[in-house]
Amino acid sequence: MKQNKVFQLLLFLCIPLLLWGQKPAEIGLISDNDLYTSFRNDRYYTNGIEFYYRYSGNTQKENVGKKITEFRLGQYMYNPQSPNAEEIKYNDRPFAGYLFAEVGINTFYKSEDVLKINFQLGIVGKESLAEDLQEQLHKLFGYPPVKGWENQIPTTLGLQASVFYSHKIFKNRFNKKVDFHFQADAFVGTIFTGITAGPMMRISLNRTLLPIYNSSLHGAAVNTDKTQYKQQRELYLYANPNINWQIYDATIEGSLFNKDAPVTYPLLPFRFNAEVGIKYRINHWNLSYSFNYRGKELSNNVIEGYYYGSIALGYLL
């Protein structure tokens, strides 16, 4: 039965490939793990995986450089600090998994502003298959089993919507090798509700920066003219410090609709986050690595800020 559920979810990702296979598109994988930064750091947001497919459509508006439709299938996994947390007193953060499917419309303006609107359908709880995946991964790599999943956040349906907006600043002063943007992400739903905002900077390491509507930064590398893939190369660093206002998080506070979770904690409303990374694009390939820091997210005497690495691999069809 578990294998059938996984097959059905993967089928969701294949549908757009069958329907829009002839359009300019990109497929890719994003893998998050705290082990990508340290073999000793294994806690809290411990693993994430996303598969995506995005394709470029036609736009009739003069101020729009590109409009891209995107589909995602992903899973996030959360653990306490201790891998042996059978007793609730050792759960300084609840066990939780979140499995979701997402569809979004991304508009890239010629002014280099970006607007993304996304919708998610997902589930928290045993049906997220996070416990099963972690068990298999630990067996595969010879790690000891994680104990305490019986305390995980129980089944909660996820309905999410989000709006992301990025605005280029200092347009007349920085363009060729360095540019600056201010971006904000507002999200609301039955799993996560909050706002994240902060500046973002790109620093080119080889040539003039591509405009945002052609760059891999926010997923705009797809081109209707496929010959451009050999001409448009990128190698740049980027940094995005930001403030996250947490309003609600079901993976920490439990469901909005019941109080069945054996372990929950109150959120800390504000926390500092940061992402620093490098992106490289050549021909049909998109590669990136980022170091991500997340500030203390909930209130108890044990938990602290944490960090993880993210690796992404994309291929332009």
C-alpha positions in Angstrom: 0.0 0.0 0.0 2.8 2.4 0.8 4.4 1.7 -2.6 1.1 2.5 -4.3 0.8 5.8 -2.6 4.3 6.8 -3.7 3.5 5.7 -7.2 0.3 7.8 -7.3 2.2 10.9 -6.1 5.0 10.4 -8.6 2.4 10.1 -11.3 1.3 13.6 -10.4 4.7 14.9 -11.5 4.6 12.9 -14.8 1.2 14.3 -15.9 2.6 17.7 -16.9 5.5 16.0 -18.8 3.0 14.1 -20.9 0.8 17.1 -21.5 3.4 19.7 -22.2 6.4 17.6 -23.3 7.0 19.7 -26.5 7.2 23.0 -24.6 10.5 24.6 -23.5 10.9 23.2 -20.0 13.1 22.3 -17.1 13.1 19.3 -14.8 15.0 19.0 -11.6 15.7 17.8 -8.1 16.3 19.7 -4.9 17.8 17.9 -1.9 18.1 19.5 1.6 19.9 17.8 4.4 21.8 19.0 7.5 24.5 16.4 6.7 25.5 18.6 3.7 27.0 21.0 6.2 28.2 18.8 9.1 28.2 15.1 9.9 27.5 16.1 13.5 24.6 18.3 12.8 21.5 16.1 12.5 18.4 17.7 14.0 15.2 19.7 13.5 14.7 20.2 9.7 16.6 17.0 9.0 15.7 16.2 5.3 13.8 17.6 2.4 13.4 16.5 -1.2 11.5 18.2 -4.1 11.0 17.2 -7.7 10.0 20.0 -10.1 8.9 20.5 -13.6 8.5 24.0 -15.1 7.7 25.2 -18.6 7.6 28.6 -20.3 4.3 29.8 -21.9 3.5 32.7 -24.2 2.8 36.2 -22.9 1.2 39.1 -24.7 2.1 41.8 -22.2 4.9 44.2 -23.2 6.2 44.6 -19.6 6.5 40.8 -19.0 9.7 39.1 -20.0 8.6 35.6 -19.3 5.7 33.6 -17.7 6.5 30.1 -16.3 4.2 27.4 -14.9 5.7 25.1 -12.3 4.7 21.8 -10.7 6.4 20.4 -7.6 6.2 17.3 -5.5 8.0 17.3 -2.2 8.5 16.0 1.3 9.9 17.7 4.4 11.1 15.8 7.5 11.5 17.1 11.1 13.1 15.5 14.1 14.1 16.4 17.7 17.8 16.9 18.5 18.1 13.4 20.0 17.8 10.4 17.7 16.6 8.4 20.7 13.5 10.4 21.7 11.0 7.6 22.6 10.3 9.5 25.9 8.4 12.7 25.3 10.8 14.7 27.6 13.5 14.3 25.0 11.3 15.8 22.2 12.7 19.3 22.1 10.9 19.6 18.7 8.0 17.4 17.5 8.6 14.6 15.0 6.7 15.6 11.8 6.6 14.9 8.1 4.9 17.0 5.4 4.2 15.5 1.9 2.8 17.9 -0.7 2.1 18.7 -4.4 2.3 22.3 -5.6 1.4 24.3 -8.7 2.5 27.8 -9.3 2.4 30.7 -11.9 5.7 32.7 -12.0 5.7 36.1 -13.8 9.1 37.7 -14.6 8.9 41.3 -15.6 11.3 43.2 -17.8 11.9 45.5 -14.9 13.5 42.4 -13.3 10.7 42.2 -10.7 9.3 38.7 -10.0 5.8 37.6 -8.9 5.1 34.0 -7.9 1.7 32.6 -6.9 1.7 29.1 -5.6 -0.9 26.6 -4.2 -0.2 23.4 -2.3 -2.2 20.3 -1.3 -0.5 18.1 1.2 -0.6 16.1 4.4 1.2 16.0 7.8 1.3 12.8 9.8 2.1 9.1 9.2 0.6 9.4 5.6 3.5 11.8 4.7 5.7 8.7 4.7 8.5 10.6 6.4 9.0 7.9 9.0 9.2 5.2 6.4 11.7 7.2 4.3 14.0 8.0 7.3 14.0 4.3 8.3 15.0 3.2 4.8 17.7 5.9 4.5 19.2 5.0 7.9 19.3 1.3 6.9 20.9 2.2 3.6 23.7 4.3 5.1 24.2 2.2 8.2 22.9 4.8 10.7 21.2 3.7 13.9 17.4 3.8 13.8 15.6 7.0 15.0 13.3 6.3 17.9 10.2 8.4 18.8 8.1 8.6 15.6 5.2 7.4 17.6 5.1 10.9 19.1 4.8 12.6 15.6 2.2 15.3 14.8 -0.9 13.3 13.7 -2.7 13.4 10.4 -3.4 17.0 9.3 -4.6 18.0 5.8 -2.5 20.7 4.2 -4.1 23.5 2.1 -1.6 26.3 1.3 -1.3 29.4 -0.8 1.7 31.8 -1.1 2.7 35.0 -2.9 6.4 35.8 -3.5 7.5 39.2 -4.8 11.0 40.4 -5.6 11.9 44.0 -6.6 15.2 45.1 -8.0 16.7 48.1 -6.2 19.6 50.5 -7.0 18.8 49.8 -10.7 21.0 52.6 -12.0 24.1 52.0 -9.8 24.7 48.2 -9.9 24.0 46.0 -12.9 26.9 44.2 -14.5 28.7 42.3 -11.7 26.6 42.9 -8.6 22.9 43.6 -8.2 20.5 44.0 -5.3 16.9 43.1 -4.7 14.3 43.2 -1.9 12.1 40.1 -1.7 9.1 39.0 0.4 7.2 35.8 0.7 3.7 35.6 2.4 2.2 32.2 3.0 -1.1 31.1 4.6 -2.7 27.7 5.2 -3.4 24.8 7.5 0.2 23.9 7.9 2.3 27.1 7.6 1.3 30.8 8.0 3.8 33.6 8.1 5.8 36.2 6.2 9.5 36.3 5.3 11.3 39.4 4.0 14.8 40.6 3.3 17.4 41.8 0.8 19.1 39.6 -1.8 22.4 40.2 -3.6 24.0 38.5 -6.6 27.7 38.7 -7.3 28.9 37.4 -10.7 32.1 35.3 -10.8 32.7 35.2 -14.5 30.6 37.6 -16.7 27.9 40.2 -16.7 24.9 39.1 -14.7 21.9 37.9 -16.7 18.7 39.8 -16.1 16.4 38.1 -13.6 13.9 37.1 -16.3 16.7 34.9 -17.9 18.5 33.8 -14.7 18.4 30.6 -12.7 18.0 32.5 -9.5 14.2 32.3 -9.3 13.8 29.6 -12.0 13.7 31.6 -15.2 16.4 29.8 -17.2 13.8 28.2 -19.5 13.8 29.8 -22.9 11.5 29.5 -25.9 14.6 29.8 -28.1 16.6 26.7 -27.1 19.7 28.0 -29.0 20.2 30.5 -26.2 21.1 27.7 -23.7 24.6 27.6 -25.2 25.0 31.4 -25.0 23.6 32.0 -21.5 26.1 30.9 -18.9 26.0 31.8 -15.2 28.3 31.5 -12.3 27.4 33.7 -9.3 27.2 33.9 -5.5 24.1 35.1 -3.8 23.1 36.0 -0.3 19.7 36.5 1.3 19.5 37.4 5.0 15.9 37.8 6.1 13.4 38.0 9.0 10.7 35.4 9.3 7.5 36.2 11.2 6.0 32.9 12.2 2.3 33.0 12.8 1.4 29.3 12.7 3.3 26.0 12.1 1.4 22.7 12.3 4.7 20.7 12.5 5.4 22.4 15.8 2.0 23.5 17.2 -0.2 20.6 15.9 -3.4 20.8 13.9 -5.7 23.8 13.9 -8.7 21.4 14.1 -7.7 19.1 17.1 -5.4 18.8 20.1 -4.3 15.2 19.5 -0.6 15.8 19.1 1.4 14.3 22.0 4.1 16.9 21.7 3.6 20.6 20.8 5.4 23.9 21.5 4.5 27.6 21.1 6.3 29.4 18.3 8.8 32.3 18.7 7.1 35.0 16.5 10.3 36.4 14.9 13.5 34.8 13.9 16.5 35.5 11.7 17.2 33.3 8.7 19.9 33.4 6.0 20.8 31.7 2.8 24.2 31.9 1.1 24.9 29.9 -2.1 26.5 29.5 -5.5 24.7 28.8 -8.8 26.3 27.5 -12.0 24.6 27.1 -15.3 26.1 25.8 -18.5 24.3 24.6 -21.7 21.3 22.6 -20.5 22.5 22.1 -16.9 21.6 24.1 -13.7 23.6 23.3 -10.6 23.6 25.0 -7.1 24.6 24.6 -3.5 23.5 26.7 -0.6 24.2 27.0 3.1 21.0 27.8 5.1 20.7 29.1 8.6 17.4 29.0 10.6 17.1 30.9 13.9 15.5 29.4 17.0 11.9 28.6 16.0 10.1 27.6 19.2 10.1 28.1 22.9 11.8 25.7 25.3 15.1 25.5 27.2 16.9 23.2 24.8 16.3 24.1 21.2 18.6 26.4 19.3 19.2 27.7 15.8 20.3 25.2 13.2 21.7 25.0 9.7 21.5 22.7 6.6 22.7 22.4 3.1 20.7 22.4 -0.1 21.8 20.8 -3.4 19.9 21.4 -6.7 20.3 19.8 -10.1 18.2 20.8 -13.1 18.1 20.0 -16.8 16.7 22.3 -19.5 14.8 20.3 -22.0 
